[in-house]
Amino acid sequence: MDSDCIDYRKLPQFSELIRDYLDQNTTLQWAYNRYPTLSNYGAQIQEKAAHYPHDFRKIVVETLHQQYKNIAYSKATQNNIDALLDRNTFTVTTGHQLNLFTGPLYCIYKIISVINQCKQLQKQYPENRFVPVYWMATEDHDFEEIQSFHFEQTKITWKTEQKGAVGRFVIDASFDPTREQILATIPSGERGDYLRNLFLDAYKEGRTLAEATRYLVHELFQEEGIVILDGDAPAFKKVLVPYLQKEITESTSFHSVQHTITQLSPYPIQVNPREINLFYLTDGSRERIIKNGNSFKINTTGQTFEHQELVDLIAQQPELFSPNVLLRPLYQELLLPNLGYIGGGGELAYWLELKAMFAAFAVPFPIVQLRNSVLNVSFKQEQKREKLHVNYSDLFLSETELRTLATQRLSTLNFDFSAQKELLKAQFENLKLLASQTDKSFIGAVLAQERKQMKGLDHLQKRMLKAEKRVHQQAIERIINLQLELFPNHVLQERVVNFSSFYMQFGPKGLERLRNSLHPLSSHFSIFIYE
């Protein structure tokens, strides 16, 4: 096995915002608390310890044990849960949707990132204890986003009429065709049998999707002591009560995030706040709460509440209220003795909108950290790449860019017309001078002729390049075919390929390599080559 890596900042898949964050650009430093380094985690420990209520620890531990009661969880996880009672124990968290069979591979990378970050912190700060947490997005209601995954070329889907928070969906008779599809699609054999049994054991009839996901992730990472948390719990929601009431009364998140967005205006905005960033959550329904003058409407239901009615209901039944994408991070940081959140580029983009909101709620802002990313390459694919003389960084380009680059490398001709353009530009400068001395009305004609000539050179360059592409078409197509093998549909592998396909190809050693080789504080895209 071999490996390579590419700096995130050199890849087009990462936005300008993320590149500036990784560069610790001074124009962006106001948007976060501390940059992710081992030394900065030390300061984060001190700040969190000073602001986290010790009483919350008992709530977290008791509720987690309750949530784990239906699975036989490992000693490592049990010890980590119990350790949360101690003032010197802290968490590092990632979160993800309840995608069927984990969904795209980056879910796995997220979890390994928090596990390995905790291991690094344990070495750096042995007087403390660090617990990796996976926060399940059980209250999300967009089932279409999570109901499918791909095993190689086959799309496996669960179709159900259930509505509302997906974590509450029950594995019932509607799941039978999905099981049958798994048995028909995943071949038998050592690796296939492992995947089949893992799937069938996780998605047993009668379980909720939250319970099935907990079982699945626990089976994959139980030795690492991963703690899997479901925020859809009445005991947890009680912690939120004063913050929910403040949100209803003052639209706190809306005003603070709106202000931040104006400061982030040079960058594309990831999430726009609503006046009220809460949902009303019942069995089979999760609907937006819409402020309407002095009253509050539950979207699509016809239900309305006066302000005091809603404030009282929050105090009495906080489980009826569900934070949206902007308030969920606040919920996490309130509930847990958390130091850092590890996520993808899109997640970090909306976290960077939230620092002022955290300040408005008087909650410490965590360290936000980019998760690991990986391109997995078989030895056969590596041999192809070497024969084609392509760099890995080339394969991250768009197909059009890669075709042009490959043509230029394969051709013995020079398609760089920069020298000709400079010569043309110099000639027209002389013509402009001559025109100004003769009759200034000629300058417009000279400029028009200059644009025409430059455009003609560009057109000629494109035609010659196109002709050269035809000459080297077979070699170029082999390069593009390799790119499509590693970047399905021209998308990052980690956003398409499921864990099942990865395991089928690379087996348990592949998963072990991810655990042993990913360094969460590295700002490089890892490329792992498997024999």
C-alpha positions as CSV (number, residue, x, y, z in Angstrom):
1,M,0.0,0.0,0.0
2,D,1.2,3.5,-0.8
3,S,-0.2,7.0,-0.4
4,D,0.0,10.6,-1.7
5,C,-1.7,13.8,-0.6
6,I,-2.7,17.2,-2.0
7,D,-3.1,20.4,-0.1
8,Y,-6.8,21.3,0.1
9,R,-6.1,24.8,-1.0
10,K,-4.8,23.6,-4.4
11,L,-8.1,21.8,-5.2
12,P,-11.0,23.4,-7.1
13,Q,-13.5,21.4,-5.0
14,F,-12.8,23.6,-1.9
15,S,-14.3,27.1,-1.8
16,E,-12.5,30.4,-1.4
17,L,-14.0,30.6,2.1
18,I,-12.5,27.3,3.1
19,R,-9.1,28.2,1.5
20,D,-9.1,31.5,3.4
21,Y,-10.0,29.7,6.6
22,L,-7.1,27.2,6.2
23,D,-4.8,30.1,5.4
24,Q,-6.0,31.8,8.6
25,N,-6.6,34.9,6.5
26,T,-6.8,37.9,8.7
27,T,-10.0,39.1,6.9
28,L,-11.8,36.0,8.2
29,Q,-10.4,35.5,11.7
30,W,-13.3,37.5,13.4
31,A,-15.7,34.7,12.3
32,Y,-14.2,32.0,14.5
33,N,-13.0,31.6,18.1
34,R,-9.8,29.5,17.7
35,Y,-8.1,27.9,14.8
36,P,-7.8,24.0,15.2
37,T,-4.3,23.4,16.6
38,L,-3.4,21.2,19.6
39,S,-2.3,24.2,21.6
40,N,-5.5,26.1,20.8
41,Y,-7.5,23.1,22.1
42,G,-5.8,23.7,25.5
43,A,-7.3,27.2,25.7
44,Q,-10.6,25.8,24.5
45,I,-10.6,23.3,27.4
46,Q,-10.2,26.1,29.9
47,E,-13.0,28.2,28.4
48,K,-15.4,25.3,28.2
49,A,-14.6,24.2,31.7
50,A,-15.4,27.6,33.0
51,H,-18.8,27.9,31.3
52,Y,-20.2,24.3,31.2
53,P,-22.7,23.5,34.0
54,H,-21.7,20.4,35.9
55,D,-25.4,19.5,36.4
56,F,-25.7,18.8,32.6
57,R,-23.3,15.9,32.8
58,K,-25.7,13.8,34.8
59,I,-28.5,14.6,32.3
60,V,-26.3,13.6,29.4
61,V,-25.0,10.3,30.9
62,E,-28.4,9.1,32.2
63,T,-30.1,9.8,28.8
64,L,-27.3,8.2,26.8
65,H,-27.6,5.0,28.9
66,Q,-31.3,5.1,28.2
67,Q,-30.8,5.5,24.5
68,Y,-28.3,2.6,24.4
69,K,-30.5,0.2,26.4
70,N,-31.6,-1.9,23.4
71,I,-28.2,-2.7,22.1
72,A,-25.3,-4.5,23.7
73,Y,-22.7,-1.7,23.6
74,S,-19.0,-2.1,24.1
75,K,-17.1,-1.6,27.3
76,A,-15.1,1.2,25.6
77,T,-18.3,3.1,24.8
78,Q,-19.8,2.4,28.2
79,N,-16.6,3.8,29.9
80,N,-16.7,6.9,27.7
81,I,-20.3,7.6,28.5
82,D,-19.6,7.2,32.3
83,A,-16.5,9.3,32.0
84,L,-18.7,12.3,31.0
85,L,-19.6,12.6,34.6
86,D,-16.1,13.8,35.4
87,R,-15.3,17.5,35.2
88,N,-12.1,16.8,33.3
89,T,-13.8,14.9,30.4
90,F,-14.6,16.7,27.2
91,T,-16.0,15.8,23.8
92,V,-15.2,16.4,20.2
93,T,-18.2,16.0,18.0
94,T,-19.3,15.4,14.4
95,G,-22.9,15.1,13.1
96,H,-24.5,13.5,10.1
97,Q,-27.8,12.6,8.6
98,L,-29.3,9.1,9.1
99,N,-28.3,8.0,5.6
100,L,-29.2,4.4,4.7
101,F,-26.2,2.2,5.5
102,T,-24.2,5.4,6.3
103,G,-24.6,6.9,2.8
104,P,-21.6,8.4,1.0
105,L,-18.1,7.5,2.4
106,Y,-17.5,10.9,3.9
107,C,-19.7,10.0,6.9
108,I,-17.1,7.4,7.7
109,Y,-14.3,9.9,7.4
110,K,-16.1,12.3,9.7
111,I,-16.4,9.7,12.5
112,I,-12.8,8.6,12.1
113,S,-11.7,12.2,12.2
114,V,-13.3,12.8,15.6
115,I,-12.0,9.5,17.0
116,N,-8.4,10.3,15.9
117,Q,-8.7,13.9,17.1
118,C,-9.6,12.6,20.6
119,K,-6.6,10.3,20.5
120,Q,-4.3,13.2,19.6
121,L,-5.8,15.3,22.4
122,Q,-5.4,12.5,24.9
123,K,-1.6,12.4,24.2
124,Q,-1.3,16.2,24.4
125,Y,-3.4,16.6,27.5
126,P,-3.2,13.3,29.5
127,E,-4.8,15.0,32.6
128,N,-8.1,15.2,30.7
129,R,-10.2,12.6,28.9
130,F,-11.6,13.1,25.5
131,V,-14.7,11.4,24.1
132,P,-15.6,11.2,20.4
133,V,-19.3,11.9,19.8
134,Y,-21.4,11.2,16.7
135,W,-24.6,13.4,16.8
136,M,-27.3,11.8,14.7
137,A,-29.5,14.2,12.8
138,T,-32.6,12.4,14.0
139,E,-34.9,15.4,13.7
140,D,-34.3,16.1,10.0
141,H,-37.4,15.6,7.9
142,D,-36.0,15.4,4.4
143,F,-36.2,11.7,4.0
144,E,-35.5,11.8,0.2
145,E,-31.9,12.9,1.0
146,I,-31.2,9.8,3.0
147,Q,-33.4,7.0,1.7
148,S,-30.9,5.5,-0.8
149,F,-27.3,4.4,-1.3
150,H,-25.4,2.9,-4.1
151,F,-23.7,-0.5,-4.0
152,E,-21.4,-0.3,-7.1
153,Q,-23.9,0.4,-9.9
154,T,-27.1,-0.5,-8.0
155,K,-29.2,2.1,-6.2
156,I,-30.8,0.6,-3.0
157,T,-33.7,2.5,-1.6
158,W,-36.2,2.4,1.2
159,K,-39.7,3.6,0.2
160,T,-42.1,4.5,3.0
161,E,-45.1,6.8,3.5
162,Q,-43.9,7.8,7.0
163,K,-43.4,11.6,7.5
164,G,-41.8,13.9,10.1
165,A,-38.5,13.5,11.9
166,V,-36.7,10.6,10.2
167,G,-35.2,9.3,13.4
168,R,-38.7,8.3,14.5
169,F,-39.4,6.3,11.3
170,V,-40.0,2.6,12.2
171,I,-38.5,-0.3,10.2
172,D,-41.7,-1.9,9.2
173,A,-43.1,-4.0,6.3
174,S,-42.2,-1.2,3.9
175,F,-38.5,-2.2,4.5
176,D,-38.9,-5.7,3.2
177,P,-38.2,-4.9,-0.5
178,T,-35.0,-3.1,0.7
179,R,-33.8,-6.2,2.5
180,E,-34.6,-8.4,-0.5
181,Q,-32.7,-5.9,-2.7
182,I,-29.6,-6.2,-0.4
183,L,-29.7,-10.0,-0.6
184,A,-30.0,-10.0,-4.4
185,T,-27.3,-7.3,-4.9
186,I,-24.5,-7.9,-2.5
187,P,-22.8,-11.2,-3.5
188,S,-22.0,-14.0,-1.1
189,G,-18.5,-14.6,0.1
190,E,-16.5,-13.5,3.2
191,R,-16.9,-9.7,2.6
192,G,-20.3,-9.9,1.1
193,D,-21.7,-12.0,3.9
194,Y,-20.2,-9.5,6.4
195,L,-22.0,-6.6,4.7
196,R,-25.3,-8.5,4.4
197,N,-25.3,-9.6,8.0
198,L,-24.4,-6.1,9.2
199,F,-27.2,-4.6,7.2
200,L,-29.8,-7.1,8.3
201,D,-28.7,-6.9,12.0
202,A,-28.9,-3.1,12.0
203,Y,-32.2,-2.7,10.2
204,K,-34.4,-5.1,12.1
205,E,-38.1,-4.8,12.0
206,G,-39.5,-2.7,14.9
207,R,-36.4,-0.5,15.3
208,T,-36.5,3.2,14.6
209,L,-34.1,4.5,12.0
210,A,-32.2,6.2,14.9
211,E,-31.8,2.9,16.7
212,A,-30.7,1.2,13.5
213,T,-28.2,3.9,12.7
214,R,-26.8,3.7,16.3
215,Y,-26.4,-0.1,16.0
216,L,-24.7,0.2,12.6
217,V,-22.2,2.9,13.6
218,H,-21.5,1.2,17.0
219,E,-20.7,-2.1,15.2
220,L,-18.2,-0.3,12.9
221,F,-16.5,1.7,15.7
222,Q,-17.3,0.2,19.0
223,E,-13.7,-0.6,19.8
224,E,-12.9,3.1,19.5
225,G,-15.5,4.0,22.2
226,I,-17.6,6.2,19.9
227,V,-20.6,7.7,21.7
228,I,-23.7,8.1,19.5
229,L,-26.2,10.7,20.6
230,D,-29.8,11.3,19.6
231,G,-30.9,14.9,20.4
232,D,-34.5,14.1,20.0
233,A,-35.0,13.4,23.8
234,P,-37.2,15.3,26.3
235,A,-34.5,15.3,29.0
236,F,-32.0,16.9,26.5
237,K,-34.5,19.5,25.3
238,K,-35.1,20.8,28.9
239,V,-31.6,22.3,28.7
240,L,-32.7,24.4,25.8
241,V,-35.8,25.9,27.4
242,P,-34.5,29.5,28.2
243,Y,-32.7,29.6,24.8
244,L,-35.8,28.6,22.9
245,Q,-37.8,31.2,24.8
246,K,-35.2,33.9,24.0
247,E,-35.4,32.9,20.4
248,I,-39.2,33.2,20.3
249,T,-39.2,36.5,22.1
250,E,-36.2,38.2,20.5
251,S,-35.5,36.4,17.2
252,T,-31.9,36.2,18.5
253,S,-30.5,34.0,15.8
254,F,-32.0,35.9,13.0
255,H,-30.6,39.3,14.0
256,S,-27.1,38.0,14.9
257,V,-26.7,35.8,11.8
258,Q,-28.0,38.6,9.5
259,H,-25.4,40.9,10.8
260,T,-22.7,38.3,10.3
261,I,-23.9,37.6,6.7
262,T,-23.3,41.2,5.8
263,Q,-19.6,40.8,7.0
264,L,-19.3,37.6,5.0
265,S,-20.7,39.2,1.9
266,P,-17.6,38.6,-0.3
267,Y,-18.3,34.8,0.1
268,P,-21.4,32.8,-1.0
269,I,-23.7,32.4,1.9
270,Q,-24.4,28.8,3.0
271,V,-27.6,29.3,5.1
272,N,-29.9,32.3,5.3
273,P,-31.6,32.7,8.7
274,R,-35.4,32.8,9.2
275,E,-37.1,35.2,11.7
276,I,-37.7,32.1,13.9
277,N,-35.2,29.2,13.4
278,L,-37.3,26.5,15.1
279,F,-39.6,23.7,14.0
280,Y,-42.7,22.4,15.8
281,L,-42.1,18.7,16.2
282,T,-44.8,16.0,16.6
283,D,-45.2,12.4,15.5
284,G,-45.4,12.5,11.7
285,S,-44.7,16.2,11.4
286,R,-41.9,18.8,11.6
287,E,-43.2,22.2,10.6
288,R,-41.7,25.7,10.6
289,I,-42.7,28.2,13.3
290,I,-43.6,31.4,11.5
291,K,-43.9,34.7,13.4
292,N,-47.0,36.6,12.4
293,G,-47.1,39.9,14.2
294,N,-47.6,39.1,17.9
295,S,-48.6,35.5,17.2
296,F,-46.9,32.4,15.9
297,K,-48.2,30.1,13.2
298,I,-47.3,26.5,12.7
299,N,-46.7,26.2,8.9
300,T,-49.3,24.2,6.9
301,T,-51.3,23.2,10.0
302,G,-53.5,26.2,10.8
303,Q,-52.3,26.1,14.4
304,T,-51.5,29.5,16.0
305,F,-50.1,30.5,19.4
306,E,-49.9,33.8,21.2
307,H,-46.5,34.8,22.4
308,Q,-47.1,33.8,26.1
309,E,-48.8,30.6,25.1
310,L,-45.8,29.5,23.1
311,V,-43.3,30.6,25.9
312,D,-45.4,28.5,28.4
313,L,-45.5,25.5,26.0
314,I,-41.7,25.6,25.7
315,A,-41.4,25.4,29.4
316,Q,-43.9,22.6,29.7
317,Q,-43.1,20.5,26.6
318,P,-39.7,21.5,25.1
319,E,-39.6,18.2,23.2
320,L,-42.2,19.8,20.8
321,F,-39.5,22.2,19.5
322,S,-36.7,21.3,17.1
323,P,-33.8,23.5,16.2
324,N,-33.1,24.1,12.5
325,V,-29.6,24.0,10.9
326,L,-28.6,27.3,12.6
327,L,-29.7,26.5,16.1
328,R,-28.7,22.8,16.2
329,P,-25.1,23.7,16.7
330,L,-26.1,25.9,19.7
331,Y,-28.1,22.9,21.1
332,Q,-25.0,20.7,20.8
333,E,-22.7,23.1,22.5
334,L,-25.1,23.7,25.3
335,L,-25.7,20.1,26.0
336,L,-22.2,18.7,25.7
337,P,-18.8,19.6,27.3
338,N,-17.7,20.0,23.7
339,L,-14.5,21.5,22.4
340,G,-14.7,21.2,18.7
341,Y,-16.9,20.3,15.8
342,I,-15.5,18.4,12.8
343,G,-17.3,18.6,9.5
344,G,-17.1,19.2,5.7
345,G,-16.6,22.4,3.9
346,G,-20.3,23.2,3.6
347,E,-20.7,22.6,7.3
348,L,-17.8,24.9,8.2
349,A,-19.3,27.6,6.0
350,Y,-22.4,27.8,8.0
351,W,-20.6,27.4,11.4
352,L,-18.6,30.5,10.4
353,E,-22.0,32.4,10.3
354,L,-22.7,31.6,13.9
355,K,-20.1,33.2,16.2
356,A,-22.1,36.3,16.9
357,M,-25.2,34.2,17.6
358,F,-23.3,32.2,20.2
359,A,-22.2,35.4,21.8
360,A,-25.8,36.6,21.9
361,F,-26.7,33.4,23.7
362,A,-23.6,33.7,25.9
363,V,-22.3,30.2,24.9
364,P,-18.6,29.5,24.1
365,F,-18.0,29.0,20.4
366,P,-16.2,25.7,19.6
367,I,-13.2,25.1,17.4
368,V,-14.5,24.2,14.0
369,Q,-12.3,21.8,12.0
370,L,-12.3,20.4,8.5
371,R,-12.8,16.7,8.3
372,N,-10.4,14.3,6.6
373,S,-11.0,13.5,2.9
374,V,-9.7,10.5,1.0
375,L,-9.4,9.2,-2.6
376,N,-9.1,5.4,-2.5
377,V,-7.2,3.9,-5.4
378,S,-6.7,0.3,-6.4
379,F,-3.3,-0.9,-7.4
380,K,-4.7,-1.5,-10.9
381,Q,-5.9,2.0,-11.2
382,E,-2.5,3.3,-9.9
383,Q,-0.8,1.3,-12.7
384,K,-3.1,2.9,-15.3
385,R,-2.3,6.4,-13.9
386,E,1.5,5.8,-14.1
387,K,1.2,4.5,-17.7
388,L,-0.8,7.6,-18.7
389,H,1.6,9.9,-17.0
390,V,-1.1,11.8,-15.1
391,N,-0.7,13.4,-11.7
392,Y,-3.4,13.0,-9.1
393,S,-3.8,16.7,-8.9
394,D,-4.7,16.6,-12.6
395,L,-7.6,14.2,-11.9
396,F,-9.3,16.7,-9.6
397,L,-9.7,19.1,-12.6
398,S,-13.0,19.3,-14.6
399,E,-13.2,17.0,-17.6
400,T,-12.7,20.0,-20.0
401,E,-9.6,21.2,-18.2
402,L,-8.2,17.7,-18.0
403,R,-8.7,17.1,-21.7
404,T,-7.0,20.4,-22.5
405,L,-4.1,19.7,-20.2
406,A,-3.7,16.1,-21.5
407,T,-3.6,17.4,-25.1
408,Q,-1.0,19.9,-24.3
409,R,1.2,17.3,-22.6
410,L,0.8,14.7,-25.4
411,S,1.4,17.1,-28.2
412,T,4.8,18.1,-29.5
413,L,3.3,21.4,-30.7
414,N,3.2,24.6,-28.7
415,F,-0.3,26.0,-28.3
416,D,0.6,28.9,-26.1
417,F,0.0,32.0,-28.1
418,S,1.1,34.4,-25.3
419,A,4.1,35.6,-27.3
420,Q,2.1,36.3,-30.4
421,K,-0.5,38.2,-28.3
422,E,2.2,40.3,-26.7
423,L,3.6,41.1,-30.1
424,L,0.2,42.0,-31.5
425,K,-0.5,44.1,-28.5
426,A,2.8,46.0,-29.0
427,Q,1.9,46.6,-32.7
428,F,-1.5,48.0,-31.8
429,E,0.1,50.3,-29.2
430,N,2.1,51.8,-32.0
431,L,-1.0,52.1,-34.2
432,K,-2.9,53.8,-31.3
433,L,-0.1,56.4,-31.0
434,L,-0.1,57.0,-34.7
435,A,-3.9,57.4,-34.8
436,S,-3.8,59.9,-31.9
437,Q,-1.2,62.0,-33.8
438,T,-3.2,61.8,-37.1
439,D,-6.9,61.9,-36.2
440,K,-8.2,60.8,-32.7
441,S,-11.4,59.5,-34.3
442,F,-9.3,56.6,-35.7
443,I,-8.5,55.3,-32.2
444,G,-11.9,53.6,-32.0
445,A,-11.3,51.8,-35.3
446,V,-7.8,50.7,-34.1
447,L,-9.3,49.3,-30.8
448,A,-12.0,47.4,-32.7
449,Q,-9.3,45.9,-35.0
450,E,-7.2,44.9,-32.0
451,R,-10.2,43.1,-30.4
452,K,-10.9,41.4,-33.7
453,Q,-7.3,40.2,-34.1
454,M,-7.1,39.0,-30.5
455,K,-10.4,37.1,-30.9
456,G,-9.0,35.6,-34.1
457,L,-6.0,34.3,-32.3
458,D,-8.1,32.8,-29.6
459,H,-10.3,31.1,-32.2
460,L,-7.3,29.8,-34.1
461,Q,-5.8,28.4,-30.8
462,K,-9.1,26.6,-30.0
463,R,-9.3,25.1,-33.5
464,M,-5.7,23.9,-33.5
465,L,-6.2,22.5,-30.0
466,K,-9.3,20.7,-31.1
467,A,-7.5,19.2,-34.0
468,E,-4.7,18.0,-31.8
469,K,-7.2,16.4,-29.4
470,R,-8.4,14.3,-32.3
471,V,-4.9,13.1,-33.0
472,H,-4.5,12.0,-29.3
473,Q,-8.1,11.0,-28.8
474,Q,-7.5,7.4,-27.6
475,A,-4.9,8.3,-25.0
476,I,-7.1,11.2,-23.8
477,E,-10.1,9.0,-23.5
478,R,-8.1,6.5,-21.4
479,I,-7.3,9.4,-19.0
480,I,-10.9,10.5,-18.8
481,N,-12.0,6.9,-18.2
482,L,-9.6,6.7,-15.3
483,Q,-10.9,10.0,-13.9
484,L,-14.5,8.7,-14.1
485,E,-13.4,5.5,-12.2
486,L,-12.0,7.6,-9.4
487,F,-14.5,10.5,-9.6
488,P,-17.9,8.9,-10.4
489,N,-20.0,11.3,-12.5
490,H,-17.2,13.8,-12.0
491,V,-18.0,14.1,-8.3
492,L,-15.6,13.4,-5.4
493,Q,-15.5,9.7,-4.7
494,E,-16.4,10.3,-1.1
495,R,-19.7,11.9,-2.0
496,V,-20.9,9.0,-4.2
497,V,-19.3,5.7,-3.1
498,N,-20.9,3.9,-0.1
499,F,-19.1,2.1,2.7
500,S,-20.4,-1.2,1.3
501,S,-18.6,-0.8,-2.1
502,F,-15.4,0.4,-0.3
503,Y,-15.5,-2.7,2.0
504,M,-16.2,-5.1,-0.9
505,Q,-13.1,-3.8,-2.7
506,F,-10.7,-3.2,0.1
507,G,-12.0,-5.3,3.0
508,P,-11.3,-4.8,6.7
509,K,-7.8,-3.7,6.0
510,G,-9.1,-0.7,4.1
511,L,-11.1,0.4,7.1
512,E,-8.1,-0.3,9.4
513,R,-6.0,1.9,7.2
514,L,-8.4,4.8,7.4
515,R,-8.3,4.5,11.2
516,N,-4.5,4.3,11.4
517,S,-3.6,6.9,8.7
518,L,-6.0,9.8,8.9
519,H,-4.6,12.8,10.7
520,P,-7.4,15.2,11.5
521,L,-5.3,18.3,11.8
522,S,-3.7,17.8,8.4
523,S,-5.0,20.1,5.7
524,H,-4.3,17.6,2.9
525,F,-6.6,15.4,0.8
526,S,-5.3,11.9,1.3
527,I,-4.8,9.5,-1.6
528,F,-4.5,5.8,-0.5
529,I,-3.3,3.2,-2.9
530,Y,-4.2,-0.4,-2.1
531,E,-2.4,-3.5,-3.4
